[in-house]
Amino acid sequence: MRKSATTLLAILFVLLLRTEKMFSQQDPQYTNYMYNTIVINPAYAGTRDVLSGVFLYRAQWVGLDGAPTTAVVSVHSPVTDSNIGWGISIINDEIGPATEQNLSADFAYRIPFSNSSTLSFGIKATANLLNVDYAKLSIYDPSDPLLQNNVDNRFTPNVGAGFYWYSDNYYLGASVPNFLETKYYDDNSRSSAASSKMDYYFMGGYVFDLSESIQFKPAFLAKLVNGAPLQVDATANFLFFEKFTLGSAYRINGAISALAGFQLSKSIFLGYSYDTEASNLANYNSGSHEIFMRFELVKSSSKIYSPRFF
């Protein structure tokens, strides 16, 4: 099974390179997107009204050699006595022979309304580094000219933007993290090239107070990429006694997930999710794991801090 999975990944990667119109690199996917919003929507910067940092690690399709792994470190905060927010994100994404690093800086401006909601607009600037080591592939034809030259520290810049409308009970947002199309490979003997195209994100969620001790939040994240099927995550989370979170999610034509989290203190929230594939790919892996920790600088003198779902 392990050898078959390795061969499958190699075949898929080479076929993608040889496809006439080629493939588009897509941004990493996250099951806990409601806690990791800053990496896909710059307008989220500063919306939690405290200095907030997230550490996230995702291991996808465990058991499949060369399967995607993603590590994220992000921090964002409002600027004191202003409507400005800022954020910084670092992402390391690996799949098969490819390793990609992104460093992003975010700037947001928030407009408060009389109904206690806020509309935030944000922009994102990103520096990207890509490395591809073809020696990690099980190549049928080692002399293939398309696979002779590795990609070493290929640098590309990008910019993005988004908006985020929120209150204590709901949020809606839309964003395009990368406006510029980036060509990663170019074969002089062909007109084809692999590229990173624009990803369009749409998100929303609402918090229902079922009782004094139980809250329920349905949420969704839709992702649209030219040339790829629409991806939609639908999530249902319950918060018990403002401490323990339990929920499930469904990614259309993708995966079924279980989510859990615990508010360890006013400053620290720890979460975990497990995905099981809803496609034939489930025969080649044992699921996907995602773990994260959110740390926030909450004033010790403040009243009881009410954790938010988003």
KEVEX-270833 format. One record per residue (C-alpha): z, y, x; residue number from 1; residue in one letter; chain. Coordinates in Angstrom, 2 decimals, m for minus. Example, Ala and Ser with C-alpha at 12.3 -4.5 7.8 and 13.67 -1.06 7.14 Angstrom:
<nodes>
- zz:yy:xx:i:aa:ch
- 7.80:m4.50:12.30:1:A:A
- 7.14:m1.06:13.67:2:S:A
</nodes>
This chain:
<nodes>
- zz:yy:xx:i:aa:ch
- 0.00:0.00:0.00:1:M:A
- 0.93:2.44:2.80:2:R:A
- m2.35:1.79:4.66:3:K:A
- m4.32:2.18:1.45:4:S:A
- m2.61:5.48:0.71:5:A:A
- m3.36:6.80:4.20:6:T:A
- m7.01:5.81:3.90:7:T:A
- m7.18:7.39:0.45:8:L:A
- m5.88:10.73:1.75:9:L:A
- m8.32:10.71:4.68:10:A:A
- m11.27:9.95:2.41:11:I:A
- m10.28:12.70:m0.01:12:L:A
- m9.92:15.29:2.76:13:F:A
- m13.29:14.46:4.38:14:V:A
- m15.07:14.37:1.02:15:L:A
- m13.66:17.78:0.22:16:L:A
- m15.09:19.12:3.47:17:L:A
- m18.50:17.58:2.72:18:R:A
- m18.76:18.69:m0.92:19:T:A
- m21.76:21.02:m1.29:20:E:A
- m19.79:23.82:m2.96:21:K:A
- m16.65:22.84:m1.08:22:M:A
- m13.07:23.09:m2.22:23:F:A
- m10.75:25.98:m2.76:24:S:A
- m7.37:25.96:m1.11:25:Q:A
- m4.72:26.39:m3.79:26:Q:A
- m1.25:27.86:m3.54:27:D:A
- 1.66:25.39:m3.44:28:P:A
- 3.06:24.35:m6.82:29:Q:A
- 6.76:24.53:m7.72:30:Y:A
- 8.71:22.83:m10.49:31:T:A
- 11.52:25.40:m10.18:32:N:A
- 9.14:28.33:m10.51:33:Y:A
- 11.61:30.37:m12.60:34:M:A
- 13.93:30.62:m9.56:35:Y:A
- 11.11:31.11:m7.02:36:N:A
- 9.11:33.80:m8.82:37:T:A
- 8.91:36.22:m5.89:38:I:A
- 6.38:34.05:m4.01:39:V:A
- 3.81:34.29:m6.83:40:I:A
- 4.64:37.66:m8.44:41:N:A
- 5.55:40.70:m6.29:42:P:A
- 6.75:42.62:m9.38:43:A:A
- 9.80:40.31:m9.43:44:Y:A
- 11.21:42.09:m6.35:45:A:A
- 14.56:43.72:m7.11:46:G:A
- 14.76:42.53:m10.73:47:T:A
- 18.03:40.65:m10.26:48:R:A
- 19.78:43.94:m9.32:49:D:A
- 21.43:42.34:m6.26:50:V:A
- 20.31:41.12:m2.85:51:L:A
- 18.98:37.65:m3.72:52:S:A
- 17.71:34.95:m1.39:53:G:A
- 16.17:31.51:m2.09:54:V:A
- 15.77:28.53:0.24:55:F:A
- 13.47:25.85:m1.21:56:L:A
- 12.02:22.58:0.06:57:Y:A
- 9.49:20.44:m1.80:58:R:A
- 8.33:16.95:m0.80:59:A:A
- 5.40:15.96:m2.99:60:Q:A
- 4.09:12.42:m3.56:61:W:A
- 6.77:10.79:m1.39:62:V:A
- 5.49:7.61:0.27:63:G:A
- 1.91:8.85:0.63:64:L:A
- 1.16:9.59:4.29:65:D:A
- 0.14:13.20:4.81:66:G:A
- 1.29:14.25:1.33:67:A:A
- 2.14:17.95:0.78:68:P:A
- 5.48:19.35:1.91:69:T:A
- 6.47:22.97:1.35:70:T:A
- 9.37:25.02:2.72:71:A:A
- 10.12:28.53:1.40:72:V:A
- 12.54:31.24:2.46:73:V:A
- 12.53:34.44:0.40:74:S:A
- 14.75:37.46:m0.10:75:V:A
- 14.45:40.49:m2.36:76:H:A
- 16.60:43.40:m3.45:77:S:A
- 16.57:46.70:m5.30:78:P:A
- 16.84:49.92:m3.32:79:V:A
- 20.14:51.64:m4.15:80:T:A
- 19.93:54.49:m6.69:81:D:A
- 16.19:54.06:m7.24:82:S:A
- 13.68:52.10:m9.30:83:N:A
- 12.18:50.49:m6.21:84:I:A
- 12.44:46.85:m5.18:85:G:A
- 11.38:45.05:m2.01:86:W:A
- 10.96:41.45:m0.96:87:G:A
- 9.96:39.20:1.93:88:I:A
- 8.75:35.57:1.71:89:S:A
- 7.95:32.95:4.34:90:I:A
- 6.12:29.78:3.29:91:I:A
- 5.27:26.75:5.43:92:N:A
- 2.87:24.39:3.64:93:D:A
- 1.63:21.10:5.12:94:E:A
- m0.88:18.58:3.75:95:I:A
- m2.53:15.89:5.83:96:G:A
- m3.93:17.47:9.02:97:P:A
- m3.51:21.06:7.74:98:A:A
- m0.51:23.35:8.27:99:T:A
- m0.45:26.80:6.73:100:E:A
- 2.11:29.59:7.18:101:Q:A
- 2.34:32.69:5.01:102:N:A
- 4.43:35.81:5.61:103:L:A
- 4.48:38.19:2.64:104:S:A
- 6.00:41.61:2.03:105:A:A
- 6.49:42.84:m1.56:106:D:A
- 6.99:46.27:m3.06:107:F:A
- 7.82:46.88:m6.73:108:A:A
- 8.42:49.89:m8.96:109:Y:A
- 10.44:49.42:m12.17:110:R:A
- 10.27:51.49:m15.36:111:I:A
- 13.31:51.07:m17.67:112:P:A
- 12.95:51.44:m21.45:113:F:A
- 15.42:52.47:m24.12:114:S:A
- 15.52:48.95:m25.61:115:N:A
- 17.16:47.66:m22.38:116:S:A
- 13.94:46.07:m21.13:117:S:A
- 12.21:46.94:m17.86:118:T:A
- 8.58:46.87:m16.80:119:L:A
- 7.96:46.26:m13.12:120:S:A
- 4.72:46.64:m11.16:121:F:A
- 4.38:45.08:m7.72:122:G:A
- 2.02:44.71:m4.77:123:I:A
- 2.01:42.00:m2.10:124:K:A
- 0.70:42.02:1.48:125:A:A
- 0.30:38.63:3.17:126:T:A
- m0.48:37.37:6.67:127:A:A
- m1.77:33.79:6.80:128:N:A
- m2.04:31.34:9.70:129:L:A
- m3.94:28.05:9.34:130:L:A
- m4.01:25.07:11.70:131:N:A
- m6.00:21.85:11.16:132:V:A
- m5.70:18.84:13.49:133:D:A
- m8.43:16.33:12.61:134:Y:A
- m6.87:13.76:14.97:135:A:A
- m4.29:13.11:12.23:136:K:A
- m7.01:11.69:9.96:137:L:A
- m8.24:8.11:9.87:138:S:A
- m11.88:9.07:10.50:139:I:A
- m14.64:6.50:9.87:140:Y:A
- m17.11:8.31:12.17:141:D:A
- m15.31:10.00:15.13:142:P:A
- m18.62:11.58:16.21:143:S:A
- m18.99:13.52:12.95:144:D:A
- m19.78:17.09:14.15:145:P:A
- m17.95:18.55:11.16:146:L:A
- m14.68:17.10:12.48:147:L:A
- m14.96:17.89:16.19:148:Q:A
- m13.33:21.32:16.37:149:N:A
- m9.78:21.83:15.19:150:N:A
- m8.72:25.02:13.47:151:V:A
- m6.17:26.81:15.67:152:D:A
- m4.09:29.71:14.35:153:N:A
- m6.83:31.05:12.08:154:R:A
- m5.42:34.42:10.94:155:F:A
- m6.37:36.01:7.64:156:T:A
- m4.78:38.94:5.76:157:P:A
- m4.57:39.26:1.99:158:N:A
- m3.21:41.47:m0.80:159:V:A
- m2.01:40.77:m4.32:160:G:A
- m0.42:42.43:m7.35:161:A:A
- 1.41:41.68:m10.57:162:G:A
- 3.54:42.97:m13.42:163:F:A
- 6.81:41.64:m14.83:164:Y:A
- 8.40:42.75:m18.10:165:W:A
- 11.96:41.53:m18.63:166:Y:A
- 15.36:41.98:m20.22:167:S:A
- 18.53:39.85:m20.24:168:D:A
- 16.92:37.51:m22.78:169:N:A
- 13.21:37.26:m21.99:170:Y:A
- 10.46:37.84:m19.48:171:Y:A
- 6.66:37.98:m19.37:172:L:A
- 4.53:38.35:m16.30:173:G:A
- 1.07:38.05:m14.79:174:A:A
- m0.02:38.14:m11.18:175:S:A
- m2.73:37.46:m8.62:176:V:A
- m0.99:36.81:m5.27:177:P:A
- m4.25:36.87:m3.28:178:N:A
- m7.20:39.08:m4.20:179:F:A
- m9.32:38.37:m1.13:180:L:A
- m11.38:35.19:m0.84:181:E:A
- m10.81:33.58:2.55:182:T:A
- m13.29:31.19:4.18:183:K:A
- m11.48:28.61:6.29:184:Y:A
- m14.41:26.50:7.49:185:Y:A
- m18.04:27.33:8.15:186:D:A
- m20.68:24.82:9.20:187:D:A
- m23.73:26.62:10.62:188:N:A
- m26.01:23.81:9.50:189:S:A
- m24.89:24.15:5.87:190:R:A
- m24.34:26.99:3.45:191:S:A
- m21.04:25.51:2.31:192:S:A
- m17.58:26.69:3.26:193:A:A
- m14.05:25.93:2.19:194:A:A
- m12.31:28.95:0.81:195:S:A
- m9.16:30.24:m0.82:196:S:A
- m9.98:31.84:m4.16:197:K:A
- m7.92:33.96:m6.53:198:M:A
- m5.13:32.20:m8.42:199:D:A
- m4.20:33.82:m11.74:200:Y:A
- m0.61:33.27:m12.89:201:Y:A
- 0.83:33.88:m16.36:202:F:A
- 4.52:33.30:m17.02:203:M:A
- 7.14:33.75:m19.70:204:G:A
- 10.52:32.62:m20.93:205:G:A
- 13.19:33.33:m23.55:206:Y:A
- 16.93:32.65:m23.67:207:V:A
- 18.48:31.47:m26.96:208:F:A
- 22.27:31.56:m27.41:209:D:A
- 22.99:28.28:m29.22:210:L:A
- 26.75:28.81:m29.00:211:S:A
- 29.29:30.61:m26.84:212:E:A
- 29.00:27.89:m24.23:213:S:A
- 25.37:26.69:m24.49:214:I:A
- 22.15:28.59:m23.85:215:Q:A
- 18.61:27.29:m24.14:216:F:A
- 15.54:28.63:m22.39:217:K:A
- 12.00:27.44:m22.92:218:P:A
- 9.64:28.75:m20.23:219:A:A
- 6.06:28.33:m19.09:220:F:A
- 3.88:28.97:m16.08:221:L:A
- 0.08:28.85:m16.37:222:A:A
- m2.19:28.87:m13.33:223:K:A
- m5.92:29.46:m13.47:224:L:A
- m8.25:29.00:m10.51:225:V:A
- m12.03:29.23:m10.59:226:N:A
- m13.48:25.73:m10.25:227:G:A
- m10.21:23.91:m11.05:228:A:A
- m8.62:22.74:m14.32:229:P:A
- m6.09:25.00:m16.02:230:L:A
- m2.57:24.04:m14.89:231:Q:A
- 0.30:24.64:m17.31:232:V:A
- 4.00:23.90:m16.74:233:D:A
- 6.21:23.85:m19.85:234:A:A
- 9.94:23.76:m19.15:235:T:A
- 13.08:23.46:m21.30:236:A:A
- 16.43:24.22:m19.64:237:N:A
- 19.96:24.23:m21.07:238:F:A
- 22.84:26.16:m19.50:239:L:A
- 26.34:24.86:m20.21:240:F:A
- 29.43:27.08:m19.77:241:F:A
- 27.40:29.34:m17.44:242:E:A
- 27.83:26.67:m14.77:243:K:A
- 25.64:23.62:m15.24:244:F:A
- 21.89:23.59:m15.94:245:T:A
- 19.99:20.57:m17.20:246:L:A
- 16.39:20.36:m18.36:247:G:A
- 12.97:18.77:m18.29:248:S:A
- 9.40:19.89:m17.71:249:A:A
- 5.86:18.71:m18.30:250:Y:A
- 2.86:19.68:m16.21:251:R:A
- m0.29:19.09:m18.24:252:I:A
- m2.28:16.21:m16.72:253:N:A
- 0.14:16.35:m13.80:254:G:A
- 3.77:15.30:m13.93:255:A:A
- 6.94:14.86:m15.97:256:I:A
- 10.06:16.38:m14.38:257:S:A
- 13.83:16.37:m14.64:258:A:A
- 15.76:19.47:m13.48:259:L:A
- 19.42:20.09:m12.74:260:A:A
- 21.43:22.92:m11.21:261:G:A
- 25.00:24.01:m10.67:262:F:A
- 26.50:27.47:m10.19:263:Q:A
- 28.85:26.71:m7.29:264:L:A
- 30.22:30.27:m7.27:265:S:A
- 29.22:33.77:m8.34:266:K:A
- 27.00:33.90:m5.26:267:S:A
- 25.55:30.40:m4.88:268:I:A
- 23.37:28.35:m7.22:269:F:A
- 22.12:24.91:m6.16:270:L:A
- 19.24:23.15:m7.93:271:G:A
- 17.16:19.97:m7.79:272:Y:A
- 14.17:18.52:m9.59:273:S:A
- 12.33:15.21:m9.57:274:Y:A
- 8.69:14.79:m10.66:275:D:A
- 7.02:11.55:m11.61:276:T:A
- 3.24:11.54:m11.77:277:E:A
- 1.50:11.19:m15.13:278:A:A
- m1.78:10.10:m13.52:279:S:A
- m3.10:7.12:m11.55:280:N:A
- m1.78:8.79:m8.40:281:L:A
- 1.64:7.37:m9.42:282:A:A
- 0.45:4.03:m7.99:283:N:A
- 0.48:5.51:m4.48:284:Y:A
- 3.79:7.42:m4.34:285:N:A
- 7.39:7.40:m5.56:286:S:A
- 7.44:10.90:m7.04:287:G:A
- 8.16:14.42:m5.81:288:S:A
- 11.49:16.02:m4.90:289:H:A
- 12.37:19.71:m4.88:290:E:A
- 15.70:21.20:m3.83:291:I:A
- 16.69:24.85:m3.58:292:F:A
- 19.65:27.15:m3.09:293:M:A
- 19.92:30.72:m4.32:294:R:A
- 22.38:33.02:m2.59:295:F:A
- 23.27:36.45:m3.93:296:E:A
- 25.50:39.24:m2.70:297:L:A
- 27.64:39.84:m5.78:298:V:A
- 30.49:42.33:m5.51:299:K:A
- 33.83:40.55:m5.56:300:S:A
- 35.29:43.38:m7.62:301:S:A
- 32.73:42.94:m10.41:302:S:A
- 33.54:41.31:m13.71:303:K:A
- 32.61:37.72:m14.42:304:I:A
- 29.03:37.32:m13.26:305:Y:A
- 26.78:35.86:m15.95:306:S:A
- 24.11:33.69:m14.27:307:P:A
- 20.56:34.30:m15.40:308:R:A
- 17.88:31.69:m15.85:309:F:A
- 15.34:33.94:m14.12:310:F:A
</nodes>
